[in-house]
Amino acid sequence: MRRYLQKRNHFQRDFRDRQHTAHLKRSDSELWLSLYSPYLHVWPFQDLCQKLETSSSMGLTSEVAARRLARYGKNKFQFPDSESKLLKYIKNCFHGFSIIILLSSILCFMTYYLETLYYHDEKAEQEYLVAGMLLLVCLFMSGTYRYLQANNDFDVVAAFKDLMPMYCTVIRDGRKRIILTEDVVIGDVLVISFGQRLSADVRFFSAHGLEVNNVALMGLSKPEIIDPVASPNYINWS
C-alpha cells in the first residue's frame, strides 16, 4: 500500500510538472526574444511591436503579460543570500591566485623547518621564514582589498535598488493601469510624466519635451533631451 501511494504521489508530481511546463511553453515571439533581446533598441519599431505582441496604443494583453511574468520573473534586483562577514573574508583571501601564494608560503615554512632539523643546534637561515611570512602578509592584504571592493560593489547595487519606484503606469488591454514596478514585463508600454523615475530599461518611441537625467547611471551632469520624432535615425533608450 505504501509503495502504491509513493508511486501515485510521484505520478501526480510528474503530471503537475508537465502541466506547468505546458503552461510556460514558449511561443514564437518568446523564442525570437531569447535570440534577439540584445538588439531591441535598434530593431525597427513596428516590426519590434509585432514580435513582442504589443502596440503603441493598446499595449500588451493581460494574458501575454501574465505569461511573461511567470516565465521571466519579477522586474527587480536579485541579491545573493546573505552570509557572515568572516566567511566572505575567507573566501576573498583564498581565491584563485591566492591559493598559489598560500602554497608557496607553506613550502617556505616547510623548507625552514627541514633546515632546522638538518643543522640541529646550528642557526638555520632565516630567509625562508621571512619569505613565508611576507607571502602570508601579501595573501591577507590582497584578500582584504578584494573584500572591501566586493562590499563596495554590493553597496552600489543596493543604491540602484533604491532608485527604483514602487509603482508605474502602463497600457494594457488599451487602458492605463497603475501596477507595481516589479510586475513590468518586456513589451509593456510605459507612460512617463515629469518627475518620475524610470522603472526599467526602456526605448522611447514618442516624447514631447521630455528630458532624462542619467547622472545616477552614466554620471552625465546635464539631462538628455528625448525627441525621437525630430531625430528618427537616433534610437533613444535609457
N, C-alpha and C positions, 0 to 999 in steps of 0.2 A: 504493500500500500504506500509506503514511504517513497519507494522508487517510482511509483506511478505519479505521485504528487510532484516529485522533483522533475520528472520529465514534462509533466503538464506545465509547471512553472517555467521551465526552460522554453517550451513552445510558445507560451504566452509572451515572454520577454522577446523572443525572436520575432513574433508577429507584430508586437508594438514597435520594435526597431525597424522592421520593414515598412510599416505604415509611416513612421517618422521620416524614413529615407525617401519614400514615395512622395510624401508631402513636400519635401525640400528638393525634389528633383529639379535640376537646373533647366531653365528654359533656354531658347536660342539666344535671347538677349543677354542672359546671365553668362552664358559661355563666351559670347563676344566680349562682355565686360571683363571677364577674367583675363583675356588676352590683350585687350587694348586699353585697359584702365590708365596706363601712364600717359596716354595721348588724348585724354578727354579735353584738355584745354586748347588743343589745336585742331580738333576734329570739326568738320563742317557742322554748323549748329543744327540745321534742320535734320540732317542725317543722324546727328547725335540724339536728338529728341526721339526719333523713330527707334533707334537702337535701345534707348533707355525706357521705352514705353511711356513717354511723358510728352507734354506740350507746354508751351509758354503760357497759355491761357487756362488750361484745365488742370495742369499738374498731373501727379500720379493718382491712380485709383487706390482706394483703401486696401484692396486685395493685394495689389503689387507691392505696396509699401509694407504691409504686414509680412509678406513672403520674404522680402529683402531684409527686413529687420530680424526675422527668425534665422536667416542664413548668415548674415554678416555681423550680427550682434549690435550692441549699443554704440552710439557715437560719443564715446568718452575715452579718457585716458585709462590705460590698463597699467596699474602699478604692480610690481612684483610683491610677493609675500614678504612681510617684514621679518627680519632676522636680527639676532643680537649684534651689537657693535663689535664685540670681541670676535665673533665668528667672521664678520665682514673683514676685520683687520687681518685675521689669519689667512683668509682666502687671498687677500691682496698681497700679503707677504710671500706666500708660497704659490706663485702662479707663473707659468711659462718659464722664462729665462731665469727666474729666481730659483728654480729647482737646481739649475746647474751651479749657481753661486753657492747654494747650500751644500751640494755635494763636494764642491771644491773646498769649502771651509772644513767639512768633515775630514777630507783627505789630509788637509794641513794639520789638523789636530792629531790624526792617527800617525802621521809621519813624525810629529814631535814626540808622541808617546813612545813610538818604537825607538827613537833615538835615545830617549831617557833610559829605556830598558837595555839598550846596547852599550851605552857608555857607563852605566851603573852610577858610580859616585862622581864621575866627571860631569862637568856642567855641559848640558846639551845646548845646541844652537837655538836661539830664541826666534829665528826668522820665521819658521813655520807657525809658531804660536802667534806671533804678531800678524802674519798674513791671514791666519784663520779668523782672528778677532776683527781685522779690518773688513774681511769679506762679510762677516756677520753684521757689522755696522752698516755696510752698503746694502745688505739684504733688507734690514729693517727700515732704513731710510727710504729706499725705493718703495717698500710696502706702505709706509706712512704717506708718501706722496700720492700713490695710487688710491689709497683710502680717502684722502682729502679730496682728490679730484672726482672720485665716484660720488661722494656726498654732494659736491657742487653740482654735478650733472643732475642728481635726483632733485635738488632744490630748484633747478631751472625748470624741470618738467613739472614740478608741483606748482611753480609760479604760472606756467601756461594753463594749468587746470583752473586756477583762479580767474583767468581771463575769460573763460567760457561762460556765457549767460545761461540761465536756467531755462528760459522759455524763448521761443521764436515763432514767427508767423510764416506758415507755408500755405500753398494752394494745393488742395486735394479734392478730387471729385468736382472741380470747378468752383470750390468755395474756399475762403480764407479760414484757416484754423490756427489756433494758438496751441502748440504742443510743447512737450519737453524737448530740450535740445538733444538729449541722448536718443530720442526717437527719430531724428532726421536720418534719412537714407539716401543712397545715390539715386539721383533723378528727381529729387524734391525741388520744387520751385520756391525759393525764399523771397519774402517781401521784406526789404530793408528800408528803414527810415532813419532820420537824423538821431545821432546819439547811441545807436545800437552797436553791440559788439557782434562780430560775425561768429556764427555757431559751428562753422565747418569750412573746409576748403571749397570755395565757390567760384563759378565762372559767371561773369556779368554779361548779360545779353541786352539789357535795357536799363538806362540810367538817366536821371535828369538832375544835374547839379550835384552829383554825388562825389564826395571826397573820402578817401580811406586813409586812415593813419596807421602805417605799418611800423611805427617806431619800436613796438614791442617784439616784432618778428625780425625785421631787417635792419633796424637801427636808423632808418631814414627820418630826419628831423622834420621834413616838410611832407604834408599829406599829398597823396597821389590823386589826381583828378581822374575820375572814371567817366569816360564818354565813348562807349563803343560805337555809337551812331556816327560821330564825327570822324572816328578812326576805324573804319571797317577792317583794315588789314592788320590791326593790332588786337590781339586777344587779351582782354583784361581779366585777370583772375587773381585771387588772393587766398 
